[in-house]
């Protein structure tokens, strides 16, 4: 098994993109190549101290900068892009989180309008110890300090949407985008349906860690150095983003209200178990009902994202996506 060709990309500030779709590719790559990319944090590195405020240094909608897009040779609508995260490593020894006025699950927002004033805007700087693999939280209103395990992931990964749409990098949908699921970590393969020639893959929004739901709307945001393997599955469709780890298969649904995101994810899992595992729709529905895990990815963005997560050990023997996850996992070990 030969080592794949590697393209290294470190974008300058003017090279960052803010949408999925509507942006020319920064590079063309062949299926089977690896990308070593640098991604900026959600605030483009502009929030660096507890006195910095997102509302003062950020310019909406220029949040969640993406590295890319990358044109994948041969990718056409109806195909599936397989993106395997080989490594996801913080590029800094600090991360940032904040409360932002009219944003978050426990505050008034433009779509959940109330008489209460917005929550105060605050910024927390998290110390990242990359050798100990910890993220240090320091309370601002007491002397409480705790080190949480580092769990690096990408909040945003996706392709250009269908029908010529251009979507903000803040919005998750069928094309992927800002799903904000902690499941998007090293060792996982993400399957994305191709909507336009070349797919136009982008990624960003690195988190040193994030709880399920991303309750205040902001994780431990940090720049990342990430290596991914990119492959192409011709003639296989993927209606919504799907993930595969060594232990689970997962589907992501994005919509409002949250119930619809939940429904999308679970319906897509039923269909996946039918196509690749040979279960009838009703048998899959019954098995999922008793065995699925349903973490919430985000409950703050323009669309919410829900995950349906199923243990592979509880499924019939199968090789989903032609065994692509296992193949990329093995190749990825050569790059680490």
Secondary structure as UniProt FT lines:
FT   STRAND          6..10
FT   HELIX           13..15
FT   STRAND          19..20
FT   STRAND          27..29
FT   TURN            31..32
FT   STRAND          34..39
FT   TURN            42..45
FT   TURN            50..51
FT   HELIX           54..57
FT   TURN            60..61
FT   STRAND          66..72
FT   TURN            73..74
FT   TURN            77..78
FT   STRAND          80..90
FT   STRAND          94..100
FT   TURN            101..102
FT   TURN            105..106
FT   STRAND          122..129
FT   TURN            130..133
FT   STRAND          134..138
FT   STRAND          145..149
FT   STRAND          153..158
FT   TURN            163..164
FT   STRAND          167..168
FT   TURN            169..170
FT   STRAND          172..173
FT   TURN            174..175
FT   STRAND          176..177
FT   TURN            182..183
FT   TURN            186..187
FT   STRAND          189..193
FT   TURN            197..198
FT   STRAND          199..207
FT   TURN            215..216
FT   STRAND          224..233
FT   TURN            234..235
FT   STRAND          242..244
FT   STRAND          248..255
FT   HELIX           258..277
FT   HELIX           281..291
FT   STRAND          296..298
FT   STRAND          304..311
FT   HELIX           312..314
FT   HELIX           320..323
FT   HELIX           324..335
//
